[in-house]
Amino acid sequence: MRLAWISTRLSVLSSMVLVVVLCGCGQQSPQVKKSDPPVVRVSLPLKRQVTDYEIFTARTAAAQSVDIKPRVSGYLTKILFKDGDEVKKGDVLFEIDDRSYKAQLDQAKAALELSQAGLIKNQAEYDIGLNVQKQNKGAISEQELTRRLGARDESQASVDKSKADIELAQLYFDWCKVRSPINGRISRHLVDVGNLVSAEVTTLANVVSVRPIWAYFYVDQNTAENYQRLVKEGKIKSPRESEIPVQMAIGADPNFAIDGVIDFVGNQLDATTGSIQLRAVFNNENGKLVAGLFTRVRVPASPPHEALLVTDSAVGTNQGQRYVLVVNDQQDVEYRIVDVGQMHNGLREVKRFRTITDTKPDGTDVTKQVEVLKPTDRIIVAGLLRVRPGIKVDPQTVDMQTMLRTPQSAAPSNDKKP
C-alpha cells in the first residue's frame, strides 16, 4: 500500500513539471534595450603664450624710516601734525620753546657789531701809522707799526668768530622747529606738549616713506641654481644686471595685480636656511601698501613659451599619473597620460610632449619625446566619471573659457528634449 502511495505522488509531480515546461515554451525571451551613449562635454585646449612663475612669501618694508629726534633741548610747545598723516620733506612737525636760543642769537649779533667796531678802529690806526711812516720814516717805530697790525688782525679774527657764533646760534634757533627729513607717513606723537625733550635723545615720532615700498623675500638654493642655469643658457635675464619684473598679491587675493621689479640680490646664501635674500621695489602710487605686510611675490621662472591650457577639472589622476580623456573621430574615448604645468589665469597647462624611455633588446635605454596631445584634440571637460576608455560617447562641444564659469557639479545629462 505504501508503494502505491509513492507511485501516485511521483505521477503527480511529473505532471506538474510537464505543465510548467509546456507553459514556458509558449513565452518569448525578453529583449535587452540598447542604452544611448553617455553625453559628455568636450572642448579644444587653448593655445597661449605663457610664462612659468615661482611664488614666494615676502614682507614689505619702507625704503626709508627715520626716528624724529630734536637737535636742541627744551620744552615742547607745539605739535603741528595729525597722527598718521602724510608729511612732506621740510614740514614743521614740532616746535620747542625758542626764547633762550633767540637771546643767544641776538647776543651773537651784538658781539659781531662790537668786533666790527673794533676792527674799524684798529684798521684806522694801522693805516695812519703807514701814512706817517711814508712821510717820515723815523716818526714811528717798526715796533709800534707791528703792534697796530697785530691789533688789526686780532679784530678781524674776532669778527670772523662772531660771524661763526651767529651761524651756530642761528642753527640752534632754527632747530627749535623740528622738520620732517623725508616725504612719508608719520606715526603718532610720542611726547606731549609741555614735556622737556633732550637733544639727540628723545624720540618724538617716526616717519616712514610711502613711495616706493620694498618687499624682501628668500629664494631657496635649488630655485636659485635653476635660475642661474637659465641665465647661463640665455633664456632669462640676470636680476643683478637688469630689472626683472615681478608681481605682488596681498592676502587671499588670487590676482597678482601689483607690478614691481627686483632691484637687489644678496651676496651670499644664509647658511642656516640655505636661501638667499632678494628685494623687489614697487611704486605704490596709490599709497595702499604699508610696511610690515605679509604678501606673495610672483617671480618668472621660465622664458615665455607656447602652451596648451585646459580647465583643471579635465585632468584626472590615476596612481600618481595625470591623464586626460580624448574623444576621437569615431566618438570613442581615448586615455592619454600627460605631464602638467602651472595654472595660468584659472587654466592648467598640459604638456604637449612627454618624455618616454624605451628599452632596446640589447638593454640600452632610449629617451624620446612623444606628442601625447594636439591642439585639435577634443578633451572631455565634464562627465569624466561617467565614461571609461574605449566606449562611445555623445560629445557636446563647449568653450574652454566657459567651463571656468560653469559650476563643476553641472554635469551633462542624457535626457533628450522632445
VOPAGU-2260 file (C-alpha; in pm, 1 decimal, decimal comma):
REM VOPAGU-2260
SITE   aa  ch    i         X         Y         Z
SITE  MET   A    0       0,0       0,0       0,0
SITE  ARG   A    1     289,8     234,0      80,8
SITE  LEU   A    2     442,5     158,3    -259,5
SITE  ALA   A    3     115,8     255,2    -431,0
SITE  TRP   A    4     111,6     593,3    -245,2
SITE  ILE   A    5     468,7     674,4    -353,8
SITE  SER   A    6     386,6     583,7    -713,9
SITE  THR   A    7      87,9     816,8    -710,1
SITE  ARG   A    8     294,6    1111,1    -577,8
SITE  LEU   A    9     559,3    1062,8    -845,6
SITE  SER   A   10     293,5    1068,1   -1116,2
SITE  VAL   A   11     151,8    1396,1    -983,4
SITE  LEU   A   12     496,2    1563,1    -969,7
SITE  SER   A   13     579,3    1450,9   -1322,5
SITE  SER   A   14     253,4    1602,6   -1448,0
SITE  MET   A   15     327,7    1936,4   -1278,2
SITE  VAL   A   16     680,5    1955,8   -1427,9
SITE  LEU   A   17     539,6    1881,7   -1773,3
SITE  VAL   A   18     282,1    2160,2   -1740,0
SITE  VAL   A   19     548,7    2412,1   -1635,8
SITE  VAL   A   20     773,5    2314,1   -1926,8
SITE  LEU   A   21     487,6    2341,5   -2175,7
SITE  CYS   A   22     386,5    2684,7   -2041,4
SITE  GLY   A   23     746,3    2810,4   -2060,2
SITE  CYS   A   24     781,2    2702,4   -2418,8
SITE  GLY   A   25     492,0    2922,6   -2516,5
SITE  GLN   A   26     663,9    3252,1   -2396,6
SITE  GLN   A   27     924,7    3462,5   -2585,3
SITE  SER   A   28    1258,9    3565,5   -2418,0
SITE  PRO   A   29    1268,2    3942,9   -2320,1
SITE  GLN   A   30    1462,1    4182,4   -2544,9
SITE  VAL   A   31    1750,9    4391,9   -2385,7
SITE  LYS   A   32    1707,3    4761,4   -2468,5
SITE  LYS   A   33    2023,4    4924,5   -2600,5
SITE  SER   A   34    2116,1    5239,0   -2396,6
SITE  ASP   A   35    2222,1    5569,4   -2552,8
SITE  PRO   A   36    2590,3    5661,8   -2530,9
SITE  PRO   A   37    2665,9    5892,5   -2234,9
SITE  VAL   A   38    2670,0    6263,7   -2302,6
SITE  VAL   A   39    2996,3    6443,4   -2225,3
SITE  ARG   A   40    3121,1    6796,0   -2274,7
SITE  VAL   A   41    3433,4    6833,4   -2484,3
SITE  SER   A   42    3649,6    7131,8   -2567,1
SITE  LEU   A   43    3964,9    7211,2   -2759,7
SITE  PRO   A   44    4265,1    7315,8   -2546,3
SITE  LEU   A   45    4354,5    7682,1   -2559,3
SITE  LYS   A   46    4686,1    7767,1   -2722,7
SITE  ARG   A   47    4853,1    8052,9   -2536,5
SITE  GLN   A   48    5193,0    8213,5   -2476,8
SITE  VAL   A   49    5266,0    8174,5   -2105,3
SITE  THR   A   50    5546,7    8211,9   -1851,8
SITE  ASP   A   51    5601,0    7986,8   -1552,0
SITE  TYR   A   52    5636,4    8153,1   -1213,4
SITE  GLU   A   53    5762,9    8078,8    -866,2
SITE  ILE   A   54    5571,6    8229,1    -574,5
SITE  PHE   A   55    5745,7    8337,7    -254,3
SITE  THR   A   56    5625,0    8479,8      73,5
SITE  ALA   A   57    5752,1    8833,8     120,4
SITE  ARG   A   58    5733,2    9109,5     377,6
SITE  THR   A   59    5710,0    9475,0     289,0
SITE  ALA   A   60    5943,5    9736,4     431,8
SITE  ALA   A   61    5974,1   10110,6     396,7
SITE  ALA   A   62    6251,8   10234,7     173,3
SITE  GLN   A   63    6328,4   10498,7     441,3
SITE  SER   A   64    6246,7   10503,8     810,4
SITE  VAL   A   65    6355,3   10793,5    1033,2
SITE  ASP   A   66    6312,8   10845,9    1406,9
SITE  ILE   A   67    6240,5   11213,5    1465,0
SITE  LYS   A   68    6464,6   11346,2    1744,6
SITE  PRO   A   69    6525,6   11708,5    1845,0
SITE  ARG   A   70    6866,4   11864,3    1785,9
SITE  VAL   A   71    6825,3   12106,8    2077,0
SITE  SER   A   72    6693,4   12060,8    2427,6
SITE  GLY   A   73    6392,2   12244,3    2559,8
SITE  TYR   A   74    6022,6   12232,0    2640,5
SITE  LEU   A   75    5786,3   12117,4    2364,9
SITE  THR   A   76    5535,5   12392,4    2282,2
SITE  LYS   A   77    5350,6   12276,9    1966,2
SITE  ILE   A   78    5261,9   11963,6    1766,9
SITE  LEU   A   79    5177,5   12064,7    1411,3
SITE  PHE   A   80    5051,2   11742,0    1253,3
SITE  LYS   A   81    4773,0   11491,0    1288,9
SITE  ASP   A   82    4878,2   11141,3    1392,6
SITE  GLY   A   83    4914,9   10917,1    1088,0
SITE  ASP   A   84    4923,3   11199,0     831,6
SITE  GLU   A   85    5136,5   11203,6     521,5
SITE  VAL   A   86    5405,0   11470,6     554,5
SITE  LYS   A   87    5647,6   11626,8     312,5
SITE  LYS   A   88    6016,3   11690,8     348,3
SITE  GLY   A   89    6067,2   12021,9     531,4
SITE  ASP   A   90    5724,7   12031,6     701,0
SITE  VAL   A   91    5739,4   12161,3    1059,6
SITE  LEU   A   92    5627,0   11881,2    1291,2
SITE  PHE   A   93    5713,1   12012,8    1640,5
SITE  GLU   A   94    5813,4   12341,9    1797,6
SITE  ILE   A   95    6039,1   12380,4    2101,0
SITE  ASP   A   96    6049,4   12689,5    2322,7
SITE  ASP   A   97    6299,5   12910,1    2136,2
SITE  ARG   A   98    6328,0   13215,1    2361,9
SITE  SER   A   99    6665,3   13123,4    2509,4
SITE  TYR   A  100    6802,6   13039,1    2164,3
SITE  LYS   A  101    6668,2   13369,0    2027,8
SITE  ALA   A  102    6853,1   13551,9    2303,0
SITE  GLN   A  103    7176,4   13368,3    2219,7
SITE  LEU   A  104    7131,5   13464,2    1854,9
SITE  ASP   A  105    7081,8   13830,6    1944,0
SITE  GLN   A  106    7385,6   13816,9    2170,4
SITE  ALA   A  107    7597,2   13676,6    1887,2
SITE  LYS   A  108    7478,6   13950,8    1654,3
SITE  ALA   A  109    7569,9   14216,5    1912,8
SITE  ALA   A  110    7913,2   14061,6    1956,4
SITE  LEU   A  111    7962,8   14084,0    1581,3
SITE  GLU   A  112    7882,1   14455,3    1581,3
SITE  LEU   A  113    8128,0   14509,9    1865,0
SITE  SER   A  114    8400,1   14316,6    1681,9
SITE  GLN   A  115    8338,4   14509,9    1363,5
SITE  ALA   A  116    8367,6   14838,6    1550,7
SITE  GLY   A  117    8698,7   14730,0    1698,5
SITE  LEU   A  118    8817,8   14624,3    1354,6
SITE  ILE   A  119    8735,7   14967,8    1211,7
SITE  LYS   A  120    8927,0   15140,3    1491,3
SITE  ASN   A  121    9236,6   14919,1    1466,9
SITE  GLN   A  122    9234,3   14931,4    1087,4
SITE  ALA   A  123    9230,9   15313,2    1101,8
SITE  GLU   A  124    9523,3   15323,4    1346,8
SITE  TYR   A  125    9724,6   15090,8    1126,3
SITE  ASP   A  126    9650,6   15296,5     815,5
SITE  ILE   A  127    9760,0   15616,6     996,5
SITE  GLY   A  128   10087,4   15452,8    1102,8
SITE  LEU   A  129   10160,2   15354,7     742,3
SITE  ASN   A  130   10098,4   15710,2     618,0
SITE  VAL   A  131   10324,3   15857,6     887,7
SITE  GLN   A  132   10599,6   15614,3     801,9
SITE  LYS   A  133   10577,0   15712,9     436,8
SITE  GLN   A  134   10607,6   16082,8     519,1
SITE  ASN   A  135   10871,6   16046,7     784,7
SITE  LYS   A  136   11027,5   15709,8     837,8
SITE  GLY   A  137   11165,5   15797,8    1177,3
SITE  ALA   A  138   10838,9   15941,5    1309,6
SITE  ILE   A  139   10700,6   15596,0    1405,2
SITE  SER   A  140   10888,1   15287,5    1506,5
SITE  GLU   A  141   10857,5   14949,8    1342,0
SITE  GLN   A  142   10755,3   14804,7    1676,5
SITE  GLU   A  143   10456,7   15038,1    1702,1
SITE  LEU   A  144   10354,8   14967,3    1346,0
SITE  THR   A  145   10373,3   14591,1    1410,4
SITE  ARG   A  146   10159,8   14629,4    1724,2
SITE  ARG   A  147    9891,5   14815,3    1529,0
SITE  LEU   A  148    9897,5   14546,8    1256,7
SITE  GLY   A  149    9852,9   14276,6    1520,0
SITE  ALA   A  150    9561,4   14462,8    1676,3
SITE  ARG   A  151    9401,7   14498,5    1334,3
SITE  ASP   A  152    9438,1   14124,7    1262,1
SITE  GLU   A  153    9309,3   14038,2    1607,9
SITE  SER   A  154    8996,7   14243,2    1545,3
SITE  GLN   A  155    8949,5   14072,6    1209,4
SITE  ALA   A  156    8967,9   13731,4    1378,0
SITE  SER   A  157    8715,7   13849,3    1634,7
SITE  VAL   A  158    8479,5   13948,7    1354,7
SITE  ASP   A  159    8515,6   13607,1    1191,6
SITE  LYS   A  160    8448,9   13434,3    1523,0
SITE  SER   A  161    8139,8   13645,7    1581,6
SITE  LYS   A  162    8006,5   13552,1    1238,3
SITE  ALA   A  163    8057,5   13182,8    1316,1
SITE  ASP   A  164    7883,4   13229,3    1651,7
SITE  ILE   A  165    7587,5   13383,9    1469,5
SITE  GLU   A  166    7568,8   13088,4    1229,3
SITE  LEU   A  167    7573,3   12842,4    1519,8
SITE  ALA   A  168    7317,0   13040,9    1717,8
SITE  GLN   A  169    7100,4   13063,3    1405,5
SITE  LEU   A  170    7117,3   12685,0    1366,8
SITE  TYR   A  171    7011,9   12630,3    1728,5
SITE  PHE   A  172    6730,0   12877,5    1682,3
SITE  ASP   A  173    6613,1   12711,6    1360,8
SITE  TRP   A  174    6632,8   12366,9    1517,2
SITE  CYS   A  175    6363,7   12471,9    1762,1
SITE  LYS   A  176    6131,2   12394,9    1470,9
SITE  VAL   A  177    6160,4   12018,4    1417,0
SITE  ARG   A  178    6106,2   11939,9    1048,0
SITE  SER   A  179    6046,7   11617,8     855,7
SITE  PRO   A  180    6365,8   11499,0     681,2
SITE  ILE   A  181    6176,4   11288,1     422,1
SITE  ASN   A  182    5843,4   11251,5     247,4
SITE  GLY   A  183    5632,5   10984,4     411,5
SITE  ARG   A  184    5371,8   10892,6     669,4
SITE  ILE   A  185    5422,6   10990,2    1030,6
SITE  SER   A  186    5339,9   10782,6    1335,2
SITE  ARG   A  187    5155,3   10909,7    1641,5
SITE  HIS   A  188    5335,6   11167,7    1852,2
SITE  LEU   A  189    5531,6   11005,2    2133,6
SITE  VAL   A  190    5578,2   11317,6    2351,0
SITE  ASP   A  191    5306,3   11561,2    2456,2
SITE  VAL   A  192    5326,6   11938,9    2468,3
SITE  GLY   A  193    5490,8   12068,2    2788,6
SITE  ASN   A  194    5745,0   11789,8    2821,7
SITE  LEU   A  195    6117,4   11855,1    2833,6
SITE  VAL   A  196    6294,3   11694,0    2538,2
SITE  SER   A  197    6665,8   11625,3    2516,1
SITE  ALA   A  198    6878,3   11683,9    2209,9
SITE  GLU   A  199    6961,4   11366,6    2015,4
SITE  VAL   A  200    6794,8   11152,1    2284,5
SITE  THR   A  201    6416,9   11193,7    2295,5
SITE  THR   A  202    6223,3   11025,4    2011,5
SITE  LEU   A  203    5930,4   11246,9    1913,9
SITE  ALA   A  204    5780,6   11036,6    1631,7
SITE  ASN   A  205    5873,3   10814,5    1337,8
SITE  VAL   A  206    5835,7   10883,6     965,6
SITE  VAL   A  207    5844,6   10609,4     701,7
SITE  SER   A  208    5849,4   10663,8     328,7
SITE  VAL   A  209    5542,9   10553,1     133,6
SITE  ARG   A  210    5658,4   10569,2    -226,1
SITE  PRO   A  211    5823,9   10340,5    -320,4
SITE  ILE   A  212    5780,6   10035,8     -96,5
SITE  TRP   A  213    6019,1    9741,8     -69,9
SITE  ALA   A  214    5939,2    9370,4     -34,4
SITE  TYR   A  215    6203,1    9128,4      96,6
SITE  PHE   A  216    6180,5    8754,0      28,5
SITE  TYR   A  217    6407,0    8448,6      33,3
SITE  VAL   A  218    6474,3    8205,8    -252,2
SITE  ASP   A  219    6585,3    7850,4    -173,8
SITE  GLN   A  220    6911,1    7711,2    -311,9
SITE  ASN   A  221    6753,0    7476,2    -568,2
SITE  THR   A  222    6546,1    7755,1    -719,8
SITE  ALA   A  223    6845,7    7987,6    -723,2
SITE  GLU   A  224    7058,3    7727,1    -902,8
SITE  ASN   A  225    6783,3    7661,9   -1159,7
SITE  TYR   A  226    6757,7    8034,9   -1219,9
SITE  GLN   A  227    7132,8    8064,2   -1269,7
SITE  ARG   A  228    7119,7    7779,5   -1521,1
SITE  LEU   A  229    6850,9    7959,6   -1723,0
SITE  VAL   A  230    7058,5    8278,4   -1712,0
SITE  LYS   A  231    7367,1    8095,7   -1843,7
SITE  GLU   A  232    7157,1    7943,0   -2123,7
SITE  GLY   A  233    7040,8    8291,4   -2218,5
SITE  LYS   A  234    6673,8    8209,9   -2162,9
SITE  ILE   A  235    6615,7    8474,8   -1896,2
SITE  LYS   A  236    6797,0    8784,4   -1775,4
SITE  SER   A  237    7005,0    8809,8   -1460,4
SITE  PRO   A  238    6847,0    9017,8   -1181,8
SITE  ARG   A  239    7194,0    9155,7   -1099,4
SITE  GLU   A  240    7229,7    9306,9   -1446,2
SITE  SER   A  241    6874,4    9408,0   -1537,8
SITE  GLU   A  242    6536,7    9474,7   -1378,5
SITE  ILE   A  243    6329,8    9155,4   -1357,3
SITE  PRO   A  244    5954,7    9227,7   -1348,0
SITE  VAL   A  245    5759,8    9070,1   -1061,4
SITE  GLN   A  246    5403,6    9089,4    -935,8
SITE  MET   A  247    5260,2    9102,5    -585,4
SITE  ALA   A  248    4936,8    8976,5    -430,9
SITE  ILE   A  249    4811,1    9064,4     -82,9
SITE  GLY   A  250    4627,1    8825,0     146,1
SITE  ALA   A  251    4393,1    8577,5     -24,2
SITE  ASP   A  252    4373,9    8778,3    -347,2
SITE  PRO   A  253    4443,9    8529,0    -632,3
SITE  ASN   A  254    4537,5    8808,2    -871,2
SITE  PHE   A  255    4896,2    8933,1    -876,1
SITE  ALA   A  256    4797,9    9282,7    -980,1
SITE  ILE   A  257    5076,1    9495,2    -825,9
SITE  ASP   A  258    5375,1    9535,7   -1057,2
SITE  GLY   A  259    5733,7    9583,3    -944,8
SITE  VAL   A  260    6093,1    9488,7   -1024,5
SITE  ILE   A  261    6376,7    9310,2    -844,0
SITE  ASP   A  262    6644,5    9565,6    -752,4
SITE  PHE   A  263    6864,5    9372,0    -508,4
SITE  VAL   A  264    7008,0    9020,2    -473,1
SITE  GLY   A  265    7203,3    8915,6    -164,6
SITE  ASN   A  266    7574,0    8841,7    -194,2
SITE  GLN   A  267    7563,0    8504,2     -16,2
SITE  LEU   A  268    7335,8    8221,0      93,5
SITE  ASP   A  269    7222,5    8207,0     452,9
SITE  ALA   A  270    7395,9    7900,4     596,6
SITE  THR   A  271    7114,6    7832,8     845,8
SITE  THR   A  272    6828,6    7835,5     592,9
SITE  GLY   A  273    7004,6    7759,6     263,9
SITE  SER   A  274    6838,5    8056,0      97,0
SITE  ILE   A  275    6935,9    8392,2     -48,5
SITE  GLN   A  276    6762,1    8723,9      10,2
SITE  LEU   A  277    6609,2    8925,6    -271,6
SITE  ARG   A  278    6429,7    9258,5    -272,7
SITE  ALA   A  279    6161,7    9390,4    -504,5
SITE  VAL   A  280    6058,6    9754,0    -530,5
SITE  PHE   A  281    5701,9    9869,8    -601,2
SITE  ASN   A  282    5598,2   10224,3    -694,0
SITE  ASN   A  283    5296,2   10223,4    -459,5
SITE  GLU   A  284    5149,0   10529,4    -629,8
SITE  ASN   A  285    4813,9   10493,0    -452,1
SITE  GLY   A  286    4984,2   10454,7    -113,0
SITE  LYS   A  287    4787,3   10141,5     -18,8
SITE  LEU   A  288    5092,9    9932,0      60,8
SITE  VAL   A  289    5235,7    9982,8     408,2
SITE  ALA   A  290    5547,0    9849,0     574,0
SITE  GLY   A  291    5520,3    9515,8     756,6
SITE  LEU   A  292    5266,7    9342,6     528,2
SITE  PHE   A  293    5299,9    8970,2     457,4
SITE  THR   A  294    5249,8    8930,2      83,7
SITE  ARG   A  295    5317,1    8689,3    -203,0
SITE  VAL   A  296    5560,0    8778,5    -480,3
SITE  ARG   A  297    5550,0    8604,4    -818,1
SITE  VAL   A  298    5885,4    8574,6    -995,1
SITE  PRO   A  299    5924,5    8447,4   -1355,1
SITE  ALA   A  300    6091,9    8103,6   -1357,3
SITE  SER   A  301    6096,5    8031,5   -1730,2
SITE  PRO   A  302    6111,4    8212,4   -2062,0
SITE  PRO   A  303    5777,5    8276,0   -2239,9
SITE  HIS   A  304    5666,2    7960,4   -2420,1
SITE  GLU   A  305    5364,8    7825,3   -2608,3
SITE  ALA   A  306    5135,2    7604,1   -2400,5
SITE  LEU   A  307    4807,4    7412,9   -2419,0
SITE  LEU   A  308    4567,3    7512,6   -2141,7
SITE  VAL   A  309    4266,3    7318,9   -2011,9
SITE  THR   A  310    4035,3    7354,9   -1715,9
SITE  ASP   A  311    4166,9    7174,1   -1409,5
SITE  SER   A  312    3854,2    6956,5   -1391,9
SITE  ALA   A  313    3955,5    6789,7   -1721,6
SITE  VAL   A  314    4272,3    6642,8   -1566,1
SITE  GLY   A  315    4236,4    6320,7   -1371,3
SITE  THR   A  316    4479,6    6128,8   -1150,4
SITE  ASN   A  317    4543,6    5756,1   -1165,2
SITE  GLN   A  318    4806,2    5608,1    -932,0
SITE  GLY   A  319    5004,8    5930,1    -930,4
SITE  GLN   A  320    4986,1    5980,2   -1307,5
SITE  ARG   A  321    4792,5    6266,4   -1464,2
SITE  TYR   A  322    4569,4    6191,7   -1760,1
SITE  VAL   A  323    4302,7    6338,7   -1986,1
SITE  LEU   A  324    4027,6    6167,1   -2182,3
SITE  VAL   A  325    4003,2    6250,0   -2552,7
SITE  VAL   A  326    3716,7    6179,0   -2793,4
SITE  ASN   A  327    3840,9    6068,3   -3135,4
SITE  ASP   A  328    3666,8    6097,6   -3473,4
SITE  GLN   A  329    3477,0    5771,2   -3415,0
SITE  GLN   A  330    3336,0    5916,4   -3088,5
SITE  ASP   A  331    3543,7    5669,2   -2886,6
SITE  VAL   A  332    3712,3    5769,5   -2560,5
SITE  GLU   A  333    4093,1    5756,4   -2553,8
SITE  TYR   A  334    4313,2    5762,1   -2244,6
SITE  ARG   A  335    4616,9    5993,8   -2260,9
SITE  ILE   A  336    4884,5    6014,0   -1990,1
SITE  VAL   A  337    5010,6    6372,9   -1975,7
SITE  ASP   A  338    5250,4    6594,5   -1782,3
SITE  VAL   A  339    5101,9    6909,2   -1637,1
SITE  GLY   A  340    5242,2    7251,4   -1557,8
SITE  GLN   A  341    5128,0    7555,9   -1365,4
SITE  MET   A  342    4794,9    7732,0   -1352,5
SITE  HIS   A  343    4759,1    8035,2   -1581,4
SITE  ASN   A  344    4451,9    8257,3   -1535,6
SITE  GLY   A  345    4249,5    7967,2   -1397,9
SITE  LEU   A  346    4358,2    7711,8   -1659,9
SITE  ARG   A  347    4606,8    7428,1   -1618,9
SITE  GLU   A  348    4897,9    7387,8   -1858,8
SITE  VAL   A  349    4908,6    7039,6   -2014,2
SITE  LYS   A  350    5236,1    6946,2   -2181,7
SITE  ARG   A  351    5200,5    6868,3   -2549,5
SITE  PHE   A  352    5500,3    6635,5   -2545,7
SITE  ARG   A  353    5601,5    6373,7   -2295,1
SITE  THR   A  354    5942,3    6216,9   -2237,9
SITE  ILE   A  355    5928,3    5837,4   -2267,1
SITE  THR   A  356    6213,1    5593,0   -2208,6
SITE  ASP   A  357    6217,2    5267,9   -2408,5
SITE  THR   A  358    6449,6    4975,4   -2350,5
SITE  LYS   A  359    6606,2    4813,6   -2658,1
SITE  PRO   A  360    6661,1    4437,4   -2683,7
SITE  ASP   A  361    7028,1    4492,9   -2604,5
SITE  GLY   A  362    6929,7    4652,9   -2272,2
SITE  THR   A  363    7010,4    5014,0   -2359,6
SITE  ASP   A  364    6757,3    5285,9   -2279,0
SITE  VAL   A  365    6640,9    5530,5   -2543,5
SITE  THR   A  366    6471,8    5854,6   -2441,2
SITE  LYS   A  367    6239,9    6027,0   -2686,4
SITE  GLN   A  368    5977,4    6297,4   -2697,4
SITE  VAL   A  369    5629,7    6173,5   -2787,8
SITE  GLU   A  370    5339,9    6401,8   -2878,1
SITE  VAL   A  371    5055,1    6298,0   -2648,7
SITE  LEU   A  372    4820,2    6590,9   -2705,1
SITE  LYS   A  373    4737,7    6811,6   -3002,2
SITE  PRO   A  374    4561,6    7148,4   -3022,7
SITE  THR   A  375    4287,5    6977,2   -3227,0
SITE  ASP   A  376    4212,8    6704,0   -2969,6
SITE  ARG   A  377    3866,4    6712,1   -2816,1
SITE  ILE   A  378    3921,0    6681,9   -2441,8
SITE  ILE   A  379    3641,4    6575,7   -2208,7
SITE  VAL   A  380    3596,8    6862,1   -1963,5
SITE  ALA   A  381    3277,0    6742,5   -1788,1
SITE  GLY   A  382    3143,2    6392,7   -1728,1
SITE  LEU   A  383    3472,9    6208,1   -1672,8
SITE  LEU   A  384    3321,3    5980,9   -1406,2
SITE  ARG   A  385    3051,4    5861,8   -1644,7
SITE  VAL   A  386    3285,8    5722,1   -1909,2
SITE  ARG   A  387    3580,6    5491,0   -1945,9
SITE  PRO   A  388    3838,4    5444,8   -2222,2
SITE  GLY   A  389    3711,9    5256,5   -2526,2
SITE  ILE   A  390    3338,4    5334,3   -2505,3
SITE  LYS   A  391    3142,3    5555,1   -2741,0
SITE  VAL   A  392    3006,7    5885,7   -2614,4
SITE  ASP   A  393    2783,5    6166,3   -2732,0
SITE  PRO   A  394    3015,2    6473,2   -2724,8
SITE  GLN   A  395    2881,2    6825,8   -2678,8
SITE  THR   A  396    3133,1    7095,2   -2771,6
SITE  VAL   A  397    3177,7    7387,6   -2530,7
SITE  ASP   A  398    3429,6    7668,5   -2499,1
SITE  MET   A  399    3717,8    7611,6   -2256,5
SITE  GLN   A  400    3680,9    7959,3   -2106,5
SITE  THR   A  401    3309,4    7891,4   -2048,8
SITE  MET   A  402    3397,8    7596,7   -1826,8
SITE  LEU   A  403    3573,5    7833,2   -1585,5
SITE  ARG   A  404    3240,0    7999,9   -1513,8
SITE  THR   A  405    3039,2    7674,4   -1507,5
SITE  PRO   A  406    2987,6    7500,5   -1170,1
SITE  GLN   A  407    3169,9    7167,7   -1166,2
SITE  SER   A  408    2856,9    6996,2   -1034,1
SITE  ALA   A  409    2666,8    7083,8   -1350,2
SITE  ALA   A  410    2728,1    6751,8   -1527,2
SITE  PRO   A  411    2586,9    6687,1   -1876,6
SITE  SER   A  412    2257,8    6497,2   -1896,1
SITE  ASN   A  413    2144,8    6216,0   -2127,0
SITE  ASP   A  414    1787,8    6341,0   -2126,6
SITE  LYS   A  415    1673,2    6435,6   -2476,4
SITE  LYS   A  416    1427,6    6718,8   -2520,4
SITE  PRO   A  417    1128,2    6626,7   -2741,8
